[in-house]
Amino acid sequence: MSKLVKRTIAIMIVCEFLICLGLSLIFPVMPFIKNEYHFSAFDMGVMSALFALVQFVASPVIGRWSDRLGRKPMLIWGMVLFAIGQLIFAVGNTLWIFDFSRVIDGLSAAMFVPTSMALAADITTPRERAKVIGWLSAAFSGGLILGPGLGGILAAWGYKVPFWVAGILGGMATLVALFWLPDDRKVDLGQPSEPAPTSPAPGWGKYRHLMTRPMLILFAMILVAAFGLAGFESIYSLYVNEVHQFDLAAIATVLTLNGILSLVLQVFFFEKLVVWLGEVKLIRYSYLLSALATLVVIYDHSHWQIIVATLVVFEAFDLLRPAITTLLTKASTKDQGLINGMNMSLTSIGNIFGPLLSGATLDWNYQYPYLIVTVFLMVAFGISFGLRKFTAQN
């Protein structure tokens, strides 16, 4: 890679980490914002779902715009909107303002995340591409993982402090990208010349070969995993605060521990677990452990046992997602872009409906949200036995 390409990639990694960090700061302070402004749990669920909904709707449109207008403008505007969204949340004091902030955040993520992946594909060779996209994915996951813990720590100085900090850092990152990120429309970033891709089959023909039994099972598991994690995580701070009387320090401790464990697990142990168990068994055990641990969170009242069970749930989900994605890449030797696009779409759908259902049912009965999550996880555990095609490989 040239120095210019390396600089471009480094700026994108830092900015993507920052965006995902800021977007997840809200989780530990949700119960305190809810109580201070007298919102319902469903209101907070809508707040979480709006981000995923806007990202889901806007991403395809933004992708086409970046093809026509260039990558840098989309990336810059994504950072600008990120900073604006965080500052709006920091000064907000009504539900519609908080919701509007999350809409802006969703649009920001739709502008930055897929555009950064597209730019990475533009400026790397096929040999380098997987590594660079892996770095961007790690920045994306790392921001989402570490954001809640950092949000809890910063909130010790005030519930709005995390959003002021994210907004200021977003503004600084925008300036860095504005002056240091090369303009792909004007500067030769060394895009490799590759043969033009063949046109996909018209209509639904390009999807037909994916509708095999193993692929449908994997797609169902993606949806369940996204729904389960979003349903569990979106109300977790509300749940443990209202039901088990966790204070901000306890919530921040749990989410910080989760961030550390998740990074260690994904970086150092995921590959070893796949070699030891294989993807199918790893997926199966992860669903079972997460379901059992969710029941502990519902029915146990010991703080330390709830903390341990929470960490089991989060780490199980952090193993589920890459394991399912790995199986998807093995299920078909072509159309990886289409497969990963469907992966992201199903994840977004789960991220939309998980918080909505959990927020609504929490207002009815504090046990309902996690009981529903448990049922879905156990159904997915049962479905995992249908992956017989991969059993010989695992």
KEKOLLUM-781563 format. One line per field, with one value per residue (C-alpha): chain; x, z negated, y negated; residue in three letters; residue number from 1. Coordinates in steps of 0.05 Angstrom, whole numbers. Layout:
unit: (A / ...)
u: (X / ...)
w: (Z / ...)
v: (Y / ...)
code: (ALA / ...)
pos: (NUM / ...)
***
This chain:
unit: (A / A / A / A / A / A / A / A / A / A / A / A / A / A / A / A / A / A / A / A / A / A / A / A / A / A / A / A / A / A / A / A / A / A / A / A / A / A / A / A / A / A / A / A / A / A / A / A / A / A / A / A / A / A / A / A / A / A / A / A / A / A / A / A / A / A / A / A / A / A / A / A / A / A / A / A / A / A / A / A / A / A / A / A / A / A / A / A / A / A / A / A / A / A / A / A / A / A / A / A / A / A / A / A / A / A / A / A / A / A / A / A / A / A / A / A / A / A / A / A / A / A / A / A / A / A / A / A / A / A / A / A / A / A / A / A / A / A / A / A / A / A / A / A / A / A / A / A / A / A / A / A / A / A / A / A / A / A / A / A / A / A / A / A / A / A / A / A / A / A / A / A / A / A / A / A / A / A / A / A / A / A / A / A / A / A / A / A / A / A / A / A / A / A / A / A / A / A / A / A / A / A / A / A / A / A / A / A / A / A / A / A / A / A / A / A / A / A / A / A / A / A / A / A / A / A / A / A / A / A / A / A / A / A / A / A / A / A / A / A / A / A / A / A / A / A / A / A / A / A / A / A / A / A / A / A / A / A / A / A / A / A / A / A / A / A / A / A / A / A / A / A / A / A / A / A / A / A / A / A / A / A / A / A / A / A / A / A / A / A / A / A / A / A / A / A / A / A / A / A / A / A / A / A / A / A / A / A / A / A / A / A / A / A / A / A / A / A / A / A / A / A / A / A / A / A / A / A / A / A / A / A / A / A / A / A / A / A / A / A / A / A / A / A / A / A / A / A / A / A / A / A / A / A / A / A / A / A / A / A / A / A / A / A / A / A / A / A / A / A / A / A / A / A / A / A / A / A / A / A / A / A / A / A / A / A / A / A / A / A / A / A / A / A)
u: (0 / 22 / 28 / -33 / -75 / -50 / -68 / -137 / -150 / -124 / -171 / -231 / -215 / -211 / -274 / -314 / -293 / -313 / -382 / -398 / -371 / -416 / -477 / -474 / -461 / -536 / -545 / -521 / -557 / -624 / -657 / -636 / -660 / -725 / -736 / -714 / -762 / -816 / -813 / -841 / -799 / -833 / -810 / -739 / -748 / -771 / -710 / -665 / -704 / -704 / -629 / -633 / -695 / -663 / -598 / -636 / -676 / -621 / -561 / -580 / -595 / -530 / -491 / -517 / -502 / -430 / -420 / -441 / -417 / -354 / -336 / -305 / -367 / -409 / -357 / -350 / -425 / -432 / -383 / -417 / -485 / -455 / -428 / -494 / -535 / -494 / -498 / -574 / -582 / -538 / -582 / -648 / -702 / -763 / -778 / -783 / -715 / -683 / -717 / -694 / -623 / -627 / -654 / -594 / -548 / -579 / -569 / -497 / -483 / -517 / -471 / -406 / -405 / -422 / -384 / -321 / -328 / -337 / -276 / -235 / -256 / -238 / -167 / -144 / -126 / -167 / -109 / -109 / -184 / -205 / -153 / -173 / -248 / -232 / -198 / -259 / -305 / -262 / -268 / -343 / -350 / -300 / -338 / -404 / -372 / -333 / -385 / -433 / -376 / -346 / -415 / -426 / -359 / -370 / -441 / -413 / -404 / -473 / -521 / -508 / -432 / -421 / -459 / -421 / -356 / -378 / -402 / -337 / -295 / -339 / -326 / -251 / -253 / -292 / -237 / -184 / -222 / -236 / -163 / -127 / -173 / -155 / -211 / -223 / -252 / -188 / -131 / -108 / -110 / -83 / -148 / -132 / -158 / -204 / -249 / -319 / -367 / -418 / -489 / -533 / -593 / -654 / -710 / -711 / -667 / -605 / -636 / -663 / -599 / -591 / -658 / -631 / -650 / -582 / -582 / -653 / -635 / -574 / -614 / -666 / -610 / -583 / -651 / -660 / -590 / -601 / -670 / -645 / -585 / -622 / -681 / -634 / -585 / -634 / -671 / -616 / -598 / -672 / -686 / -630 / -641 / -716 / -720 / -653 / -636 / -569 / -540 / -500 / -434 / -458 / -485 / -421 / -380 / -420 / -416 / -342 / -327 / -367 / -328 / -261 / -283 / -315 / -252 / -208 / -256 / -262 / -188 / -155 / -205 / -257 / -213 / -190 / -263 / -281 / -223 / -243 / -319 / -334 / -382 / -446 / -433 / -407 / -472 / -514 / -479 / -481 / -556 / -566 / -520 / -551 / -621 / -603 / -565 / -624 / -668 / -618 / -623 / -699 / -705 / -641 / -635 / -562 / -524 / -460 / -497 / -537 / -472 / -441 / -504 / -505 / -433 / -449 / -507 / -465 / -405 / -449 / -478 / -408 / -391 / -456 / -450 / -381 / -395 / -459 / -424 / -368 / -418 / -451 / -385 / -378 / -450 / -438 / -375 / -404 / -448 / -413 / -435 / -508 / -502 / -470 / -522 / -577 / -539 / -538 / -611 / -635 / -591 / -623 / -693 / -676 / -647 / -712 / -762 / -722 / -721 / -794 / -820 / -776 / -795 / -869 / -871 / -828 / -884 / -932 / -890 / -816 / -809 / -841 / -784 / -732 / -780 / -795 / -720 / -710 / -764 / -733 / -664 / -689 / -726 / -661 / -624 / -673 / -667 / -591 / -598 / -623 / -554 / -536 / -500 / -445 / -442 / -389 / -347 / -351)
w: (0 / 13 / -43 / -17 / -19 / -89 / -113 / -82 / -116 / -183 / -182 / -164 / -220 / -272 / -248 / -244 / -314 / -339 / -306 / -334 / -402 / -405 / -380 / -437 / -493 / -506 / -535 / -607 / -616 / -589 / -656 / -684 / -624 / -626 / -700 / -694 / -636 / -655 / -592 / -584 / -567 / -499 / -488 / -501 / -454 / -399 / -411 / -400 / -340 / -303 / -292 / -260 / -219 / -188 / -175 / -141 / -96 / -80 / -67 / 4 / 25 / -5 / 30 / 98 / 81 / 61 / 128 / 165 / 119 / 90 / 25 / -12 / -12 / -41 / -95 / -114 / -119 / -158 / -210 / -211 / -224 / -278 / -315 / -306 / -330 / -393 / -410 / -398 / -447 / -497 / -496 / -487 / -541 / -504 / -472 / -401 / -406 / -432 / -376 / -324 / -350 / -339 / -269 / -253 / -284 / -239 / -178 / -199 / -205 / -137 / -105 / -137 / -148 / -79 / -45 / -84 / -63 / 10 / 7 / -23 / 35 / 84 / 60 / 44 / 84 / 75 / 33 / -14 / -15 / -66 / -115 / -109 / -113 / -174 / -206 / -192 / -219 / -282 / -290 / -281 / -332 / -380 / -382 / -395 / -449 / -486 / -480 / -535 / -586 / -569 / -570 / -641 / -664 / -634 / -661 / -731 / -718 / -689 / -644 / -585 / -590 / -545 / -488 / -497 / -493 / -432 / -396 / -409 / -387 / -326 / -307 / -315 / -273 / -219 / -214 / -209 / -154 / -118 / -113 / -113 / -77 / -3 / 46 / 86 / 143 / 152 / 126 / 154 / 93 / 133 / 146 / 175 / 244 / 243 / 294 / 294 / 255 / 294 / 290 / 241 / 264 / 271 / 220 / 166 / 205 / 170 / 103 / 124 / 116 / 45 / 22 / 2 / -64 / -99 / -75 / -98 / -166 / -171 / -150 / -204 / -255 / -236 / -247 / -314 / -337 / -319 / -350 / -413 / -424 / -408 / -452 / -509 / -504 / -489 / -556 / -598 / -636 / -646 / -670 / -721 / -746 / -757 / -777 / -811 / -833 / -796 / -801 / -746 / -774 / -772 / -701 / -678 / -710 / -674 / -606 / -614 / -633 / -573 / -527 / -552 / -550 / -481 / -450 / -483 / -462 / -390 / -380 / -416 / -425 / -369 / -318 / -370 / -389 / -316 / -307 / -370 / -362 / -291 / -273 / -280 / -351 / -371 / -346 / -381 / -448 / -444 / -434 / -492 / -540 / -523 / -535 / -602 / -624 / -605 / -652 / -708 / -696 / -702 / -763 / -804 / -851 / -870 / -838 / -824 / -794 / -749 / -727 / -710 / -672 / -634 / -612 / -589 / -546 / -514 / -501 / -471 / -422 / -406 / -385 / -348 / -298 / -269 / -271 / -230 / -182 / -172 / -155 / -105 / -68 / -64 / -41 / 27 / 68 / 105 / 93 / 28 / 35 / 41 / -17 / -63 / -41 / -63 / -127 / -142 / -123 / -169 / -225 / -216 / -218 / -284 / -311 / -294 / -324 / -383 / -421 / -403 / -429 / -491 / -508 / -499 / -540 / -595 / -608 / -618 / -660 / -675 / -659 / -590 / -548 / -569 / -569 / -496 / -481 / -515 / -473 / -409 / -430 / -446 / -379 / -345 / -386 / -358 / -287 / -291 / -289 / -217 / -193 / -175 / -112 / -154 / -207 / -170 / -164 / -239)
v: (0 / -71 / -122 / -158 / -94 / -78 / -148 / -142 / -75 / -100 / -161 / -118 / -68 / -124 / -158 / -93 / -74 / -142 / -140 / -72 / -92 / -152 / -115 / -65 / -115 / -120 / -50 / -60 / -127 / -105 / -91 / -157 / -196 / -156 / -173 / -246 / -261 / -211 / -169 / -99 / -38 / -37 / -109 / -87 / -27 / -73 / -116 / -56 / -29 / -95 / -92 / -22 / -41 / -103 / -66 / -9 / -56 / -105 / -58 / -36 / -108 / -134 / -79 / -102 / -175 / -158 / -123 / -187 / -243 / -211 / -178 / -236 / -282 / -225 / -210 / -283 / -295 / -230 / -258 / -326 / -294 / -250 / -311 / -348 / -288 / -280 / -354 / -355 / -298 / -335 / -397 / -361 / -357 / -330 / -263 / -288 / -321 / -257 / -218 / -269 / -261 / -186 / -196 / -239 / -187 / -133 / -176 / -190 / -115 / -102 / -155 / -133 / -58 / -31 / -88 / -72 / 2 / -20 / -65 / -9 / 35 / -21 / -31 / 39 / 100 / 164 / 192 / 132 / 121 / 173 / 149 / 76 / 90 / 133 / 72 / 30 / 84 / 87 / 12 / 17 / 73 / 42 / -23 / 11 / 55 / 1 / -55 / -33 / -25 / -92 / -124 / -97 / -124 / -194 / -196 / -198 / -273 / -281 / -243 / -289 / -290 / -229 / -264 / -330 / -292 / -251 / -314 / -351 / -291 / -284 / -356 / -346 / -282 / -319 / -371 / -316 / -281 / -347 / -367 / -300 / -251 / -250 / -266 / -203 / -246 / -286 / -243 / -176 / -130 / -72 / -37 / 32 / 46 / 106 / 138 / 110 / 154 / 193 / 169 / 206 / 245 / 201 / 198 / 251 / 298 / 274 / 294 / 362 / 400 / 374 / 401 / 469 / 500 / 486 / 414 / 402 / 431 / 385 / 324 / 342 / 347 / 279 / 249 / 283 / 264 / 191 / 190 / 225 / 181 / 116 / 138 / 156 / 98 / 41 / 47 / 79 / 16 / 0 / 71 / 78 / 7 / 15 / 89 / 102 / 31 / 27 / -43 / -78 / -53 / 20 / 12 / -20 / 36 / 90 / 57 / 41 / 113 / 135 / 90 / 117 / 190 / 183 / 155 / 209 / 264 / 242 / 226 / 284 / 341 / 341 / 376 / 427 / 442 / 452 / 501 / 538 / 541 / 519 / 464 / 505 / 529 / 461 / 430 / 483 / 477 / 401 / 401 / 449 / 412 / 344 / 371 / 402 / 340 / 296 / 338 / 325 / 250 / 256 / 299 / 289 / 230 / 234 / 177 / 215 / 274 / 227 / 194 / 262 / 283 / 217 / 227 / 298 / 270 / 216 / 260 / 314 / 263 / 239 / 310 / 322 / 266 / 281 / 356 / 348 / 300 / 350 / 405 / 358 / 349 / 425 / 435 / 403 / 391 / 331 / 270 / 253 / 181 / 202 / 250 / 198 / 147 / 194 / 206 / 131 / 123 / 179 / 151 / 83 / 113 / 147 / 82 / 46 / 94 / 120 / 54 / 38 / 104 / 104 / 33 / 45 / 109 / 80 / 30 / 88 / 135 / 135 / 209 / 208 / 179 / 229 / 287 / 271 / 266 / 334 / 366 / 340 / 364 / 434 / 438 / 419 / 472 / 523 / 497 / 504 / 579 / 570 / 550 / 621 / 599 / 568 / 622 / 661 / 599 / 582)
code: (MET / SER / LYS / LEU / VAL / LYS / ARG / THR / ILE / ALA / ILE / MET / ILE / VAL / CYS / GLU / PHE / LEU / ILE / CYS / LEU / GLY / LEU / SER / LEU / ILE / PHE / PRO / VAL / MET / PRO / PHE / ILE / LYS / ASN / GLU / TYR / HIS / PHE / SER / ALA / PHE / ASP / MET / GLY / VAL / MET / SER / ALA / LEU / PHE / ALA / LEU / VAL / GLN / PHE / VAL / ALA / SER / PRO / VAL / ILE / GLY / ARG / TRP / SER / ASP / ARG / LEU / GLY / ARG / LYS / PRO / MET / LEU / ILE / TRP / GLY / MET / VAL / LEU / PHE / ALA / ILE / GLY / GLN / LEU / ILE / PHE / ALA / VAL / GLY / ASN / THR / LEU / TRP / ILE / PHE / ASP / PHE / SER / ARG / VAL / ILE / ASP / GLY / LEU / SER / ALA / ALA / MET / PHE / VAL / PRO / THR / SER / MET / ALA / LEU / ALA / ALA / ASP / ILE / THR / THR / PRO / ARG / GLU / ARG / ALA / LYS / VAL / ILE / GLY / TRP / LEU / SER / ALA / ALA / PHE / SER / GLY / GLY / LEU / ILE / LEU / GLY / PRO / GLY / LEU / GLY / GLY / ILE / LEU / ALA / ALA / TRP / GLY / TYR / LYS / VAL / PRO / PHE / TRP / VAL / ALA / GLY / ILE / LEU / GLY / GLY / MET / ALA / THR / LEU / VAL / ALA / LEU / PHE / TRP / LEU / PRO / ASP / ASP / ARG / LYS / VAL / ASP / LEU / GLY / GLN / PRO / SER / GLU / PRO / ALA / PRO / THR / SER / PRO / ALA / PRO / GLY / TRP / GLY / LYS / TYR / ARG / HIS / LEU / MET / THR / ARG / PRO / MET / LEU / ILE / LEU / PHE / ALA / MET / ILE / LEU / VAL / ALA / ALA / PHE / GLY / LEU / ALA / GLY / PHE / GLU / SER / ILE / TYR / SER / LEU / TYR / VAL / ASN / GLU / VAL / HIS / GLN / PHE / ASP / LEU / ALA / ALA / ILE / ALA / THR / VAL / LEU / THR / LEU / ASN / GLY / ILE / LEU / SER / LEU / VAL / LEU / GLN / VAL / PHE / PHE / PHE / GLU / LYS / LEU / VAL / VAL / TRP / LEU / GLY / GLU / VAL / LYS / LEU / ILE / ARG / TYR / SER / TYR / LEU / LEU / SER / ALA / LEU / ALA / THR / LEU / VAL / VAL / ILE / TYR / ASP / HIS / SER / HIS / TRP / GLN / ILE / ILE / VAL / ALA / THR / LEU / VAL / VAL / PHE / GLU / ALA / PHE / ASP / LEU / LEU / ARG / PRO / ALA / ILE / THR / THR / LEU / LEU / THR / LYS / ALA / SER / THR / LYS / ASP / GLN / GLY / LEU / ILE / ASN / GLY / MET / ASN / MET / SER / LEU / THR / SER / ILE / GLY / ASN / ILE / PHE / GLY / PRO / LEU / LEU / SER / GLY / ALA / THR / LEU / ASP / TRP / ASN / TYR / GLN / TYR / PRO / TYR / LEU / ILE / VAL / THR / VAL / PHE / LEU / MET / VAL / ALA / PHE / GLY / ILE / SER / PHE / GLY / LEU / ARG / LYS / PHE / THR / ALA / GLN / ASN)
pos: (1 / 2 / 3 / 4 / 5 / 6 / 7 / 8 / 9 / 10 / 11 / 12 / 13 / 14 / 15 / 16 / 17 / 18 / 19 / 20 / 21 / 22 / 23 / 24 / 25 / 26 / 27 / 28 / 29 / 30 / 31 / 32 / 33 / 34 / 35 / 36 / 37 / 38 / 39 / 40 / 41 / 42 / 43 / 44 / 45 / 46 / 47 / 48 / 49 / 50 / 51 / 52 / 53 / 54 / 55 / 56 / 57 / 58 / 59 / 60 / 61 / 62 / 63 / 64 / 65 / 66 / 67 / 68 / 69 / 70 / 71 / 72 / 73 / 74 / 75 / 76 / 77 / 78 / 79 / 80 / 81 / 82 / 83 / 84 / 85 / 86 / 87 / 88 / 89 / 90 / 91 / 92 / 93 / 94 / 95 / 96 / 97 / 98 / 99 / 100 / 101 / 102 / 103 / 104 / 105 / 106 / 107 / 108 / 109 / 110 / 111 / 112 / 113 / 114 / 115 / 116 / 117 / 118 / 119 / 120 / 121 / 122 / 123 / 124 / 125 / 126 / 127 / 128 / 129 / 130 / 131 / 132 / 133 / 134 / 135 / 136 / 137 / 138 / 139 / 140 / 141 / 142 / 143 / 144 / 145 / 146 / 147 / 148 / 149 / 150 / 151 / 152 / 153 / 154 / 155 / 156 / 157 / 158 / 159 / 160 / 161 / 162 / 163 / 164 / 165 / 166 / 167 / 168 / 169 / 170 / 171 / 172 / 173 / 174 / 175 / 176 / 177 / 178 / 179 / 180 / 181 / 182 / 183 / 184 / 185 / 186 / 187 / 188 / 189 / 190 / 191 / 192 / 193 / 194 / 195 / 196 / 197 / 198 / 199 / 200 / 201 / 202 / 203 / 204 / 205 / 206 / 207 / 208 / 209 / 210 / 211 / 212 / 213 / 214 / 215 / 216 / 217 / 218 / 219 / 220 / 221 / 222 / 223 / 224 / 225 / 226 / 227 / 228 / 229 / 230 / 231 / 232 / 233 / 234 / 235 / 236 / 237 / 238 / 239 / 240 / 241 / 242 / 243 / 244 / 245 / 246 / 247 / 248 / 249 / 250 / 251 / 252 / 253 / 254 / 255 / 256 / 257 / 258 / 259 / 260 / 261 / 262 / 263 / 264 / 265 / 266 / 267 / 268 / 269 / 270 / 271 / 272 / 273 / 274 / 275 / 276 / 277 / 278 / 279 / 280 / 281 / 282 / 283 / 284 / 285 / 286 / 287 / 288 / 289 / 290 / 291 / 292 / 293 / 294 / 295 / 296 / 297 / 298 / 299 / 300 / 301 / 302 / 303 / 304 / 305 / 306 / 307 / 308 / 309 / 310 / 311 / 312 / 313 / 314 / 315 / 316 / 317 / 318 / 319 / 320 / 321 / 322 / 323 / 324 / 325 / 326 / 327 / 328 / 329 / 330 / 331 / 332 / 333 / 334 / 335 / 336 / 337 / 338 / 339 / 340 / 341 / 342 / 343 / 344 / 345 / 346 / 347 / 348 / 349 / 350 / 351 / 352 / 353 / 354 / 355 / 356 / 357 / 358 / 359 / 360 / 361 / 362 / 363 / 364 / 365 / 366 / 367 / 368 / 369 / 370 / 371 / 372 / 373 / 374 / 375 / 376 / 377 / 378 / 379 / 380 / 381 / 382 / 383 / 384 / 385 / 386 / 387 / 388 / 389 / 390 / 391 / 392 / 393 / 394)
***
